[in-house]
Amino acid sequence: MLNNSVLVLFILCFSIHGFSQESYIIADVKVQGNKRLKSSFVKLISDAKGGKILDSIVLEQDIIRLKRLPAVSHAYYQVFHSNDHQYNVFYNIEENFTINPQLNIYTTNNDEFAYRAGLYEFNALGRNIAFGGFYQRDIFDSFGINLRAPFVFNNKIGIALNFQSLTTQEPVFLEEGIADYKYNNTSFEILGLYAFNFRHRIETGVTIFSEDYEYLSGATSDAVPQELVVDKLLFKSVYEYDTLDYYYQYIHGFKSTFNIQYVIASNETLPDFLIWWNDFQYFLRVGEKGNWANRLRLGLATNADSPFAPFSVDNNLNVRGVGNTIDRGTGVIVLNTEYRYTLVDKSWFTIQGNVFIDAGSWRNPGGDLGDFGDDQNIRVYPGLGMRFIHKKIFNATFRVDYGYGITPSATSGFVFGIGQYF
């Protein structure tokens, strides 16, 4: 990325610095190659500033921070001598196109079909502000609008606003059998975002929402109402530790995301509950063309014996090929592991093939931890997939996966979508 003369100068500067303990100062930070992403924004979120000490660690962290932005497909830095002990730092940006559609399509061999389509701008005002919305058809109509500005005043403080009206047909698992309910969740959420430093950040806020359950067909129970409307208040916090580094379609590093929520309900039928889960992600480059990707989710919720348990087994969320919300639980263990291999790699376009295994288990509502080892709760789905990636458009990865269940009473099916599965 650096030409030879600049690289030699850079090494020389820091070698002298190491022996003499002299401080080399940044004269100015300049931004090159950007078109829609504002240079003032890049300087705002960078830790390297004019007048500060020149530090290679700070420059590397700034570059990784830039590569995490939806507007940036790749970035690198250069250092040039200015005068005396001062140096100019150049951040070179390769931009993504950031106005792009979102699409998820999923089906199984039971002829279930659902999709979500949306349109988002991920670099509104040239300041990495994401704004857009989606429409979903999953038997019923749903929609949502989202705004997320992670860097408002600097690289630490941000805000997110979300509204959605989500309506689906949900199976409710009763002792008498399975009932189908029309479920609607209408919510408004506001979150404050704060980054402690380069790797650690939190978001916390509140969601006001209403849940509406309407019986459609199937089994009934005297203990479960056929119509139910409940107003709720949700307090939410997310802590994230992120060391991921990106090089176009390749990812390397570790990321942990911990979510905790406390829900206050207005109806005893759906009591207050606490829920938490943690996603652990690990990515490893394998040779020049391989990428091993892993996600482990562990989660528990208040163990109420309720048919409306919060964790679901779902095609488009955790186990590819399993079907659309085929089971629910108050605890979850899910492992997704896949090997991605680049088959075609051009300057703007990439094709990847992948082989995966999705496996998970759930705790039954009101059950115990032994449920995780129950054969009826374990799902294992190996499969194959393809990725078609446009390297200059953010998240422009069209994926298709086919999962085939090898556990009892398993299904199989295709899962289509935009973006990597995880």
C-alpha positions in Angstrom: 0.0 0.0 0.0 2.9 2.4 0.7 5.5 2.9 -2.0 9.0 1.9 -1.2 10.3 5.4 -0.5 7.5 6.3 1.8 7.8 2.9 3.6 11.6 3.4 4.1 10.9 7.0 5.4 8.3 5.7 7.7 10.4 3.0 9.2 13.3 5.4 9.5 11.2 7.9 11.3 10.0 5.4 13.9 13.5 3.8 14.2 14.9 7.2 15.1 12.0 7.8 17.4 12.6 4.6 19.2 16.3 5.3 19.9 16.2 9.1 20.6 12.8 9.3 22.3 12.1 12.4 20.2 8.5 13.2 19.5 7.4 13.5 15.9 4.4 15.7 15.4 1.5 15.5 12.9 1.4 18.7 11.0 -1.9 17.9 9.3 -4.3 15.0 8.4 -5.4 15.0 4.8 -8.1 12.8 3.2 -7.8 11.5 -0.4 -10.0 9.5 -2.7 -13.3 10.2 -1.0 -16.2 11.6 -3.0 -19.4 11.4 -0.9 -17.8 10.8 2.5 -16.9 14.2 3.8 -13.3 14.8 4.7 -14.4 16.8 7.7 -16.2 13.7 9.0 -13.2 11.5 8.5 -11.1 14.0 10.5 -13.8 14.2 13.2 -13.8 10.5 14.0 -10.1 10.0 13.6 -7.8 9.9 16.7 -4.9 11.3 14.7 -5.0 15.1 14.7 -2.8 17.9 13.7 -0.5 18.8 16.6 -0.6 15.4 18.2 2.3 12.9 18.4 2.7 10.7 15.3 1.9 7.1 16.5 1.7 4.1 14.1 -0.8 2.4 16.5 -3.2 5.3 16.4 -2.9 5.4 12.6 -3.6 1.7 12.3 -6.7 2.0 14.5 -8.0 4.9 12.5 -7.7 2.8 9.3 -9.6 -0.1 10.9 -12.3 2.2 12.1 -12.6 3.7 8.6 -12.8 0.2 7.0 -15.7 -0.6 9.3 -17.7 2.3 7.9 -20.4 1.3 5.3 -19.1 4.1 3.0 -15.5 2.6 2.8 -14.6 -0.5 0.9 -10.9 -0.1 1.7 -8.5 2.4 3.3 -4.8 2.9 4.0 -2.5 5.7 5.2 0.7 7.3 4.0 3.2 9.5 6.0 5.3 12.3 4.4 7.8 14.6 6.0 6.6 18.2 6.2 9.3 20.2 8.1 11.5 19.8 11.1 9.9 17.0 13.2 6.5 17.4 11.6 4.8 15.0 9.2 1.7 15.0 7.1 -0.6 12.0 7.3 -2.7 11.0 4.3 -5.8 8.8 4.7 -6.6 7.2 1.3 -10.2 6.2 0.9 -11.8 3.7 -1.6 -15.5 4.4 -1.3 -18.5 2.1 -1.5 -21.8 3.0 -3.1 -24.1 3.2 -0.1 -27.6 3.5 -1.5 -28.6 -0.1 -1.8 -31.5 -2.5 -1.5 -32.0 -5.1 1.2 -33.6 -8.4 0.4 -34.2 -11.6 2.4 -36.2 -14.5 0.9 -36.7 -17.8 2.7 -38.6 -21.0 2.0 -38.7 -24.7 3.0 -40.0 -27.9 1.4 -43.3 -27.2 3.2 -43.9 -24.5 0.6 -43.6 -21.7 3.1 -42.5 -18.4 1.5 -41.6 -15.0 3.0 -39.5 -12.1 2.1 -38.3 -8.7 3.4 -37.3 -5.9 1.0 -35.9 -2.5 1.9 -33.9 0.4 0.8 -31.2 2.1 2.9 -28.7 4.9 2.6 -25.7 4.2 4.7 -23.9 7.4 4.2 -26.5 10.1 4.5 -25.1 13.7 4.4 -21.7 12.1 3.9 -21.5 11.4 7.6 -22.0 7.7 7.9 -25.7 8.2 8.9 -27.9 5.1 8.0 -31.5 5.9 7.1 -34.1 3.7 5.4 -36.9 1.3 5.7 -38.3 -2.1 4.8 -41.4 -3.9 3.8 -42.0 -7.5 4.8 -44.5 -10.0 3.5 -44.7 -13.1 5.7 -48.4 -14.0 5.2 -49.1 -10.5 6.5 -47.7 -7.1 5.8 -45.1 -5.3 7.9 -42.9 -2.3 7.7 -40.2 -0.4 9.6 -38.1 2.8 9.5 -34.6 3.1 10.9 -32.2 5.9 11.6 -28.7 5.4 13.0 -26.0 8.0 13.5 -23.1 6.4 15.5 -20.9 9.5 15.2 -22.7 12.7 16.1 -20.2 15.0 17.8 -17.0 12.8 17.6 -16.1 9.1 17.4 -17.7 8.4 20.7 -21.3 9.6 20.9 -24.3 8.6 18.6 -28.0 8.0 18.5 -30.4 5.5 16.9 -34.2 5.8 16.3 -36.4 2.8 15.1 -40.1 2.4 14.3 -41.7 -0.8 13.1 -45.0 -2.5 12.7 -44.3 -6.2 12.4 -47.1 -8.6 11.7 -46.6 -12.4 11.2 -48.3 -15.7 11.7 -46.8 -17.3 14.7 -47.1 -20.9 15.9 -48.0 -21.1 19.6 -47.1 -24.5 21.2 -49.8 -25.7 23.6 -50.1 -29.0 25.4 -53.2 -29.6 23.3 -51.2 -29.1 20.1 -50.1 -26.2 17.9 -52.2 -23.1 17.4 -51.6 -20.3 14.8 -51.9 -16.7 15.9 -51.7 -13.5 14.0 -49.1 -11.5 15.9 -48.4 -7.8 15.6 -45.7 -5.8 17.3 -45.8 -2.0 16.9 -42.8 -0.3 18.5 -40.7 2.9 18.8 -37.2 2.7 20.1 -34.6 5.3 21.0 -31.0 4.4 21.8 -27.9 6.3 22.9 -24.6 5.1 21.5 -21.3 5.5 23.2 -17.8 4.2 22.2 -15.4 4.0 25.1 -12.5 3.5 22.7 -11.5 1.8 19.5 -12.7 -1.7 20.7 -15.4 -1.2 23.3 -18.8 0.4 22.9 -22.2 0.4 24.4 -25.8 1.3 23.4 -28.6 1.7 25.8 -32.2 2.9 25.6 -35.9 2.2 25.8 -38.6 0.8 23.5 -42.3 1.4 23.9 -44.3 -1.2 22.1 -47.6 -3.0 21.9 -48.2 -6.7 21.2 -51.4 -8.0 19.7 -52.2 -11.7 19.5 -55.2 -12.9 17.5 -56.1 -16.6 17.2 -56.4 -18.0 13.7 -56.6 -21.8 13.8 -55.4 -25.0 15.4 -55.5 -26.2 19.0 -57.0 -24.1 21.8 -56.6 -24.0 25.6 -58.7 -22.5 28.3 -55.5 -21.1 29.9 -54.5 -19.3 26.7 -56.6 -16.4 25.5 -57.6 -16.2 21.8 -57.2 -12.5 21.7 -54.6 -10.5 23.7 -53.3 -6.9 23.5 -50.5 -6.0 25.8 -48.6 -2.7 26.1 -45.0 -3.1 27.1 -41.9 -1.1 28.1 -38.5 -2.5 27.3 -35.2 -1.3 28.7 -32.2 -2.4 26.6 -28.4 -2.4 26.8 -25.8 -3.7 24.4 -22.1 -4.1 25.1 -19.7 -4.8 22.2 -16.1 -5.8 22.0 -14.8 -5.7 18.5 -11.4 -6.5 17.0 -12.5 -7.3 13.5 -10.4 -6.2 10.6 -11.7 -6.2 7.0 -10.0 -6.6 3.7 -12.7 -6.5 1.1 -14.7 -9.7 1.4 -12.3 -11.2 4.0 -12.7 -10.7 7.8 -10.2 -11.5 10.5 -10.6 -11.2 14.3 -13.0 -11.6 17.2 -16.2 -9.9 18.2 -18.5 -10.3 21.2 -21.9 -8.7 21.5 -23.9 -8.9 24.7 -27.5 -7.9 24.8 -29.7 -7.6 27.9 -33.3 -6.5 28.0 -35.9 -6.1 30.8 -39.5 -6.0 29.7 -42.4 -4.6 31.8 -45.9 -5.8 30.6 -49.3 -4.4 31.4 -51.0 -7.8 31.4 -50.3 -10.8 33.7 -50.8 -13.2 30.9 -47.5 -12.0 29.5 -45.6 -11.2 32.7 -42.4 -9.1 33.1 -39.3 -10.9 32.1 -35.5 -10.6 31.7 -33.7 -11.8 28.6 -30.1 -11.8 27.7 -27.9 -13.3 24.9 -24.3 -13.1 23.8 -23.1 -13.5 20.2 -19.4 -14.6 19.9 -18.0 -14.3 16.4 -14.6 -15.5 15.3 -13.1 -15.1 11.8 -9.9 -16.5 10.5 -8.2 -16.0 7.1 -7.1 -19.4 5.7 -4.5 -19.0 2.9 -5.1 -16.4 0.3 -8.7 -17.3 -0.6 -10.3 -18.9 2.4 -12.2 -17.5 5.4 -13.4 -19.5 8.3 -16.4 -17.8 10.0 -18.0 -18.8 13.3 -20.9 -17.5 15.4 -21.9 -18.9 18.8 -25.1 -17.6 20.5 -25.8 -18.3 24.2 -29.0 -16.9 25.7 -31.5 -17.3 28.6 -34.7 -15.6 29.5 -37.0 -15.7 32.5 -38.2 -19.3 32.5 -42.0 -18.7 32.4 -44.2 -21.6 31.3 -45.7 -19.6 28.5 -46.4 -20.5 24.9 -45.1 -17.0 23.9 -41.4 -17.8 24.7 -38.9 -15.2 23.3 -36.3 -17.3 21.6 -37.4 -18.9 18.3 -36.0 -21.5 15.9 -36.1 -19.8 12.5 -34.8 -20.2 9.0 -33.7 -16.7 8.6 -32.2 -16.1 12.0 -30.2 -19.1 13.2 -30.6 -22.5 11.4 -30.8 -22.5 7.6 -33.4 -24.8 6.2 -35.3 -25.4 9.4 -38.4 -23.4 8.5 -40.1 -20.2 9.6 -40.4 -20.1 13.4 -40.9 -23.8 14.0 -40.3 -23.8 17.8 -39.8 -21.5 20.8 -37.9 -21.6 24.0 -36.6 -19.7 27.0 -33.0 -20.5 26.4 -30.8 -20.9 23.3 -27.5 -22.4 22.2 -26.7 -22.0 18.5 -23.5 -22.6 16.6 -23.1 -21.5 13.0 -19.8 -22.4 11.4 -18.9 -22.1 7.7 -15.9 -22.1 5.4 -16.0 -19.4 2.6 -13.7 -19.8 -0.4 -13.2 -17.3 -3.1 -13.9 -18.8 -6.5 -13.7 -15.7 -8.6 -12.0 -12.4 -7.5 -12.1 -9.4 -9.8 -11.5 -5.7 -8.9 -15.2 -5.1 -8.4 -16.8 -8.5 -8.2 -16.3 -11.7 -6.2 -17.9 -15.2 -6.1 -17.6 -17.3 -3.0 -18.6 -20.8 -2.3 -19.3 -22.0 1.2 -20.0 -25.1 3.2 -21.7 -24.7 6.6 -23.1 -26.5 9.6 -25.9 -24.8 11.7 -26.7 -26.5 15.0 -28.8 -25.4 17.9 -30.8 -26.4 20.9 -33.5 -24.7 23.0 -34.8 -24.9 26.6 -38.5 -25.5 26.7 -40.7 -22.9 28.4 -40.8 -23.8 32.1 -38.2 -26.5 31.5 -34.7 -27.0 32.8 -31.1 -26.8 31.5 -31.3 -30.5 30.7 -33.6 -29.6 27.8 -30.6 -28.5 25.8 -29.5 -32.2 25.5 -33.0 -33.5 24.6 -33.0 -35.1 21.1 -36.3 -33.4 20.3 -34.8 -29.9 20.9 -31.6 -30.4 18.9 -31.4 -29.3 15.3 -28.4 -30.0 13.0 -28.4 -28.6 9.5 -25.3 -28.9 7.2 -25.5 -27.3 3.8 -23.9 -25.5 0.9 -24.1 -22.0 -0.4 -22.9 -19.4 -2.8 -22.1 -15.7 -2.4 -22.1 -13.1 -5.3 -20.4 -10.0 -4.0 -20.1 -6.5 -5.5 -16.9 -5.1 -3.9 -17.8 -1.4 -4.5 -21.4 -1.4 -3.0 -21.8 -1.7 0.7 -23.4 -5.0 1.8 -24.0 -6.0 -1.8 -23.6 -9.7 -1.1 -26.4 -11.9 -2.6 -26.4 -15.2 -0.8 -28.2 -18.4 -1.4 -27.9 -21.4 1.0 -29.5 -24.8 1.1 -29.7 -26.5 4.5 -30.5 -30.1 4.9 -31.6 -31.4 8.4 -30.0 -34.6 9.7 -31.8 -34.7 13.1 -35.2 -36.4 13.6 -38.3 -34.9 11.9 -36.0 -32.5 10.0 -36.9 -30.4 6.9 -34.7 -28.8 4.3 -34.9 -25.6 2.3 -33.3 -22.6 0.7 -32.5 -19.3 2.3 -31.9 -16.3 0.1 -30.7 -12.9 1.3 -28.6 -9.8 1.0 -25.5 -9.7 3.1 -23.6 -12.6 4.7 -25.7 -14.8 7.0 -23.6 -13.6 9.9 
